[in-house]
């Protein structure tokens, strides 16, 4: 059964990151321009922030709406690593994750979700390179344990794709459809991969995280007490705690009255073991 992990309500909770060295959870409220930590700390930013990777015990790589930043958790100092669609004020960062090679994949989208206004990029060895475009709501970025492929999605298309990777982590073939959720009326949001290679996908509007085998077959679903579950993470001392962010955005007043926990962050104890998040190498 889902329990409240952190009761601070987010307008758009996203990007949960379990830091394997600090053993702390970090996550974002994109619309409030905030980074949260499970020790009750909160950092306020001047622009939207949405996704992170860990650099070391003191630093995160953070994707903002205009840049990738090296962020000092102790001092709050921000160092820009590179611009991210900084010349387009209509877009912002969305889902992102470090890859097994120490790179960082990050998606962008229009702030009002205008079609075909987003893209997915990879930051690696100091270079930001666009991988896939045009997309609408970039999501579900995660990587197979054997480094064979990346997964990523477009919520507006109701699809998650699979892309074969080369030995340096770059796409080696055109993407193929891994999950097509349109006929089921589901909206793929953030995703992670477990040690066994299964993919766990948060599904906006469905109050759940669904688990699929590496062959794309549905295995099971974990239910949560609010509609808009946005992104999963594994954490805890044995990496079997499934954590999920959620959102108040998009819920009517009637729904918010019925879903009192909307926007909070949840956890479920599972028998599934998660992969530690990869360290980004700057």
C-alpha positions in Angstrom: 0.0 0.0 0.0 1.2 3.5 -0.8 2.3 5.7 2.1 3.1 9.4 2.1 6.9 9.8 1.8 6.8 13.6 2.0 3.7 15.6 2.6 4.8 18.9 1.0 2.4 19.4 -1.9 3.9 20.2 -5.3 2.1 21.8 -8.2 4.1 19.6 -10.5 6.3 17.2 -8.6 8.9 15.6 -10.9 12.4 14.2 -11.3 12.9 12.2 -8.1 16.5 11.3 -7.7 17.8 8.9 -4.9 21.4 10.0 -4.3 23.2 6.7 -3.6 26.1 8.3 -1.6 23.9 10.6 0.5 21.0 8.2 0.7 18.6 11.1 0.3 15.8 11.8 -2.1 15.8 15.0 -4.2 12.9 16.1 -6.4 11.5 19.1 -8.1 8.3 21.2 -8.1 8.7 22.4 -11.7 6.0 25.1 -11.6 7.1 26.5 -8.3 10.8 26.5 -9.5 11.9 24.5 -6.4 14.3 21.6 -5.6 13.3 19.6 -2.5 15.2 17.1 -0.3 13.7 14.6 2.1 15.6 16.2 5.0 13.1 19.2 4.7 15.5 21.4 2.7 14.2 23.4 -0.2 16.0 25.5 -2.7 14.2 28.3 -4.7 15.3 29.0 -8.3 14.6 31.9 -10.6 13.4 29.7 -13.4 11.9 26.3 -13.9 14.0 23.3 -12.8 13.0 19.7 -13.6 15.6 17.0 -13.5 19.0 16.1 -11.9 21.9 13.7 -11.7 24.4 13.3 -8.9 28.0 14.5 -9.5 29.4 13.8 -6.0 28.3 14.3 -2.3 28.2 18.1 -2.7 27.0 18.7 -6.2 24.1 17.9 -8.6 23.8 18.5 -12.3 20.4 20.3 -12.6 18.5 20.9 -15.8 16.8 24.3 -15.8 14.7 25.9 -18.4 17.7 27.6 -20.0 20.8 25.6 -19.0 22.5 22.6 -17.4 23.9 23.7 -14.1 26.4 22.3 -11.6 24.7 23.0 -8.3 26.4 23.1 -4.9 24.0 21.6 -2.3 25.9 23.3 0.6 26.3 26.8 -0.7 23.6 27.0 -3.4 26.2 28.1 -5.9 25.2 27.5 -9.6 27.8 27.1 -12.4 26.5 26.9 -15.9 27.8 23.9 -17.9 26.0 24.7 -21.2 22.9 26.5 -22.5 19.7 24.5 -23.1 17.4 26.2 -25.6 18.2 29.5 -23.9 17.2 31.4 -27.0 13.6 30.2 -26.8 11.7 31.5 -23.8 8.7 29.4 -24.7 10.3 26.1 -23.8 11.7 24.5 -20.6 13.4 21.3 -19.5 11.3 18.3 -18.5 12.4 14.7 -17.9 16.1 13.7 -17.6 18.5 11.1 -16.3 22.1 10.2 -16.2 23.2 7.3 -18.5 25.6 4.4 -17.7 28.5 6.2 -19.4 28.3 9.3 -17.2 26.3 11.3 -19.7 23.0 13.1 -19.1 19.9 12.9 -21.3 17.4 15.7 -21.0 14.1 16.5 -22.7 12.5 19.8 -23.4 8.9 20.9 -24.1 6.8 24.0 -24.8 5.6 25.5 -21.5 2.0 25.2 -22.8 2.7 21.8 -24.4 2.5 23.1 -27.9 2.9 20.2 -30.3 6.3 19.4 -31.8 8.2 22.0 -29.8 10.4 19.7 -27.7 13.5 17.6 -28.2 15.7 15.1 -26.4 19.4 15.9 -25.9 22.5 14.2 -24.5 25.2 16.0 -22.6 28.4 14.0 -22.7 32.1 15.0 -22.3 31.2 18.7 -22.4 29.0 18.6 -25.5 25.3 18.9 -25.8 23.9 17.1 -28.8 20.3 16.9 -30.0 19.2 13.3 -30.4 15.4 13.3 -31.2 13.0 16.0 -32.4 10.4 17.2 -32.9 8.6 15.9 -29.8 5.8 17.3 -27.6 6.1 16.2 -24.0 9.4 14.4 -23.5 9.4 11.8 -20.8 10.3 8.3 -19.6 14.1 8.6 -20.1 15.9 5.5 -18.7 18.4 2.8 -19.6 18.6 -1.0 -19.8 21.0 -2.5 -17.1 23.1 -4.1 -19.9 23.6 -0.7 -21.6 22.0 -2.1 -24.8 19.3 0.5 -25.1 17.6 3.7 -23.9 13.9 4.2 -23.4 12.2 7.5 -23.8 8.7 8.7 -24.4 6.3 11.4 -25.7 3.3 11.7 -23.4 1.3 13.5 -26.1 1.8 10.5 -28.5 1.0 8.0 -25.7 4.2 6.1 -26.7 7.5 4.9 -25.2 10.3 4.2 -27.6 13.4 2.0 -27.4 16.7 3.1 -29.0 19.7 0.8 -29.4 22.9 2.4 -28.2 26.5 2.0 -29.3 29.5 1.4 -27.0 29.7 5.1 -26.1 26.0 5.5 -25.4 24.9 7.2 -28.6 21.9 6.0 -30.6 23.0 3.4 -33.1 19.7 2.8 -34.9 16.3 4.5 -35.4 14.0 4.2 -32.4 11.2 1.6 -32.4 8.0 1.7 -30.4 8.3 -0.1 -27.1 4.9 0.7 -25.6 1.9 2.1 -27.4 -0.6 3.2 -24.8 -3.1 5.0 -27.0 -5.6 2.2 -27.3 -5.6 1.9 -23.5 -6.1 5.6 -22.9 -2.9 5.8 -20.9 -0.4 8.7 -20.8 3.2 7.7 -20.2 5.2 10.0 -17.8 8.5 9.3 -16.1 10.1 5.9 -16.0 12.9 3.9 -14.4 14.4 0.4 -15.0 14.9 -2.2 -12.3 17.8 -4.6 -11.9 15.9 -7.3 -13.8 15.4 -5.1 -16.8 11.7 -4.4 -16.3 10.5 -0.8 -17.0 8.3 1.0 -14.4 6.3 3.8 -16.0 4.3 6.5 -14.2 1.0 7.1 -16.0 -0.5 10.6 -15.8 -4.2 10.5 -14.9 -4.3 6.8 -14.0 -3.1 6.9 -10.3 -0.5 4.2 -11.0 3.0 3.1 -11.9 2.9 0.2 -14.3 5.7 -2.4 -14.7 6.5 -3.9 -18.1 9.0 -6.6 -19.0 11.9 -5.8 -21.3 9.7 -7.4 -24.0 7.0 -4.8 -23.5 4.5 -7.1 -21.8 2.6 -5.8 -18.8 3.5 -7.4 -15.5 1.7 -5.5 -12.7 0.7 -2.0 -11.5 1.1 -0.1 -8.3 -1.7 2.1 -7.2 -1.5 5.5 -5.6 -4.0 7.8 -3.9 -4.0 10.6 -6.5 -4.5 10.8 -10.3 -1.4 12.5 -11.6 1.6 10.3 -10.7 4.5 11.8 -12.6 7.8 9.9 -12.1 9.2 6.9 -10.1 12.5 6.3 -8.3 13.9 3.4 -6.3 15.5 4.2 -3.0 16.0 3.1 0.6 18.9 1.0 2.0 18.2 -2.0 -0.2 16.8 -0.1 -3.2 13.4 -1.8 -3.0 11.3 1.2 -2.0 9.3 2.5 -5.0 9.0 6.3 -4.7 6.6 8.4 -6.8 6.1 12.2 -7.3 2.7 13.6 -8.1 1.1 16.8 -9.3 -1.8 19.0 -8.5 -1.6 20.6 -11.9 -4.5 19.6 -14.2 -6.9 18.6 -11.4 -10.2 20.4 -11.0 -11.3 21.9 -7.7 -13.7 18.9 -7.3 -10.8 16.5 -7.9 -8.5 18.4 -5.5 -11.2 18.2 -2.8 -11.5 14.5 -3.4 -7.7 13.9 -3.7 -6.4 15.5 -0.6 -2.9 14.1 -1.1 -2.4 15.4 -4.6 1.1 16.8 -5.2 2.6 14.9 -2.3 5.4 12.3 -2.7 4.6 8.6 -2.0 6.4 5.3 -1.4 5.6 1.6 -1.6 7.7 -1.3 -0.3 8.2 -3.8 -3.1 10.0 -7.1 -3.9 11.7 -5.4 -6.9 15.3 -4.1 -6.7 16.1 -0.9 -8.3 19.3 0.2 -10.0 21.3 3.0 -8.3 21.3 6.2 -10.3 24.4 6.6 -12.5 26.9 9.2 -11.6 27.2 12.0 -14.2 30.9 12.7 -15.1 31.7 16.3 -15.8 
